[in-house]
Amino acid sequence: MRTATAPMTVDEFLTLPDVEEQHVELIQGEVVYMPSGGPVYELVKSNLIGILRDWLRDHPFGRLFVEAAYRLDDHDSVIPDLSLLSADRMQRGIADLLRGAPDLAVEVVSSETAARLRTKIGLYLKNGSQAVWVVFPEARVIEIHSANGQIGKCEQDQVLEDHDALPGFSVPVAQIFAGL
């Protein structure tokens, strides 16, 4: 006979020992280990960091975070590859994790399953994100999932704009995939 166990809470999750060089998320009460993404993943992430950092220099929107943990609710703590949190939502003196979803979450797809990715997109949007960018390096495509339920797609020869999450932001998609 199998015994059902209750989903782990974020508070319980935070008491687990750290595993060196291993990203760990809590999704719907389940501990999920995230493998490293590899060189293509890191190149695209690096390109995005530079693009977003440059944009933030001219647009005082908020802060860019790289692989920061967010406490979404009692059973969900996620680590987007990149995230932007607006200045008005920044909380000072946070003891453990950023609370709520970032205004913009960016996931660069490497080895995550489609089902897990859909779950994370839903969690971000349900918990306050204005948009989630899902970046597919191999296809050189970016999906923009908006809080209003719309899903847009930008391909290599297009320009990425997201007026809901980042008013005034614009970049050629090819620049995100430069070097591939």
C-alpha positions in Angstrom: 0.0 0.0 0.0 1.4 3.4 -1.0 1.2 6.3 1.4 0.5 9.8 0.1 2.7 12.5 1.3 1.8 16.2 1.5 3.5 18.5 -0.9 6.6 20.2 0.6 6.2 23.8 1.6 8.7 26.5 0.7 9.7 26.8 4.3 10.5 23.1 4.5 12.3 23.4 1.1 14.6 26.1 2.5 15.8 23.8 5.2 17.2 21.3 2.7 21.0 21.2 2.4 22.4 23.0 -0.5 23.8 20.9 -3.3 26.9 22.6 -4.8 26.5 23.8 -8.3 23.0 22.5 -8.5 19.9 24.7 -9.1 16.9 23.3 -7.2 13.3 24.6 -7.5 10.1 23.7 -5.7 7.2 23.3 -8.1 3.8 22.4 -6.8 5.4 21.0 -3.6 7.9 18.8 -5.6 11.6 19.3 -5.5 13.0 19.7 -9.0 16.7 19.5 -9.8 17.7 21.7 -12.8 20.7 20.5 -14.8 23.2 22.8 -16.3 22.3 24.2 -19.7 25.5 24.0 -21.7 27.4 26.5 -23.9 24.5 27.4 -26.2 22.3 28.1 -23.3 24.9 30.2 -21.6 25.7 32.2 -24.7 22.0 33.1 -25.3 21.7 34.0 -21.6 24.8 36.2 -21.7 23.5 38.0 -24.8 20.2 38.7 -23.0 21.9 39.9 -19.9 23.9 42.5 -22.0 20.8 43.6 -24.0 18.6 44.0 -20.9 21.4 45.7 -18.9 21.9 48.2 -21.7 18.1 48.9 -21.9 17.9 49.4 -18.1 20.7 51.9 -18.3 18.4 54.2 -20.3 15.1 53.1 -18.8 14.9 53.2 -15.0 12.5 50.3 -14.8 14.0 48.3 -12.0 16.5 45.5 -11.5 17.8 42.6 -13.6 18.4 39.3 -11.7 20.2 36.3 -12.9 19.0 32.9 -11.5 17.4 34.5 -8.5 14.9 32.5 -6.4 11.3 33.7 -6.1 8.8 32.5 -3.5 5.6 32.5 -5.4 3.3 30.9 -2.8 3.5 28.2 0.0 4.5 25.4 -2.4 6.3 27.1 -5.3 9.8 28.6 -5.4 11.2 29.0 -8.9 14.5 30.3 -10.4 14.0 32.0 -13.8 17.1 32.2 -15.9 16.7 36.0 -15.9 14.1 38.2 -14.3 13.2 41.9 -14.1 11.6 43.3 -11.0 10.2 46.8 -11.2 11.5 49.4 -8.8 8.1 49.8 -7.2 8.0 46.1 -6.4 11.5 45.8 -4.9 11.4 44.8 -1.3 14.4 45.7 0.9 15.7 43.6 3.7 14.3 40.3 2.4 15.6 37.5 4.6 15.3 34.5 2.2 13.7 34.9 -1.2 12.1 37.5 -3.4 8.4 37.3 -2.9 5.9 37.1 -5.7 6.7 36.6 -9.4 9.0 39.0 -11.3 7.5 41.5 -13.7 9.3 39.7 -16.5 10.6 36.1 -16.2 12.9 34.8 -18.9 13.4 31.0 -19.4 16.1 29.9 -21.9 15.1 26.3 -22.8 17.8 23.7 -22.5 16.6 20.4 -20.9 13.3 21.2 -19.2 10.3 19.2 -20.2 7.4 20.9 -22.0 5.0 20.0 -19.2 7.3 21.5 -16.5 7.8 24.6 -18.6 4.1 25.1 -19.1 3.6 24.7 -15.4 6.2 27.3 -14.6 4.8 29.8 -17.2 1.4 29.4 -15.5 2.8 29.9 -12.1 4.7 33.1 -13.1 1.5 34.6 -14.7 -0.8 33.5 -11.9 1.5 35.1 -9.3 2.0 38.5 -10.9 4.3 38.4 -13.9 3.4 40.7 -16.8 5.1 38.4 -19.2 7.2 35.3 -19.6 9.7 35.1 -22.4 10.5 31.5 -23.4 13.7 31.4 -25.5 14.3 28.4 -27.8 18.0 28.7 -28.9 18.0 25.8 -31.3 14.9 27.1 -33.2 16.0 30.7 -32.7 12.5 31.6 -31.6 11.1 33.5 -28.6 7.6 33.0 -27.3 6.1 35.9 -25.3 3.4 34.7 -22.8 1.4 37.8 -21.6 -0.6 38.2 -18.4 -3.7 38.8 -20.6 -3.4 35.3 -22.0 -2.0 36.1 -25.4 1.0 34.2 -26.7 3.2 35.9 -29.3 6.1 34.5 -31.3 9.2 36.2 -32.6 11.5 34.6 -35.1 15.2 35.2 -36.0 14.3 38.0 -38.6 11.9 39.9 -36.4 12.1 42.4 -33.6 11.2 41.5 -30.0 9.0 44.1 -28.3 7.0 43.6 -25.2 4.9 46.7 -24.5 3.1 45.2 -21.5 6.1 44.1 -19.5 8.8 46.5 -20.8 7.3 49.6 -22.5 9.8 51.0 -25.0 11.9 47.8 -25.2 12.9 46.7 -28.7 15.7 44.4 -30.0 16.3 42.4 -33.1 15.8 38.7 -32.3 19.0 37.9 -34.2 20.9 39.9 -31.6 19.7 37.5 -28.9 21.1 34.6 -30.8 24.3 36.3 -32.0 27.2 33.8 -32.0 25.2 30.7 -32.5 
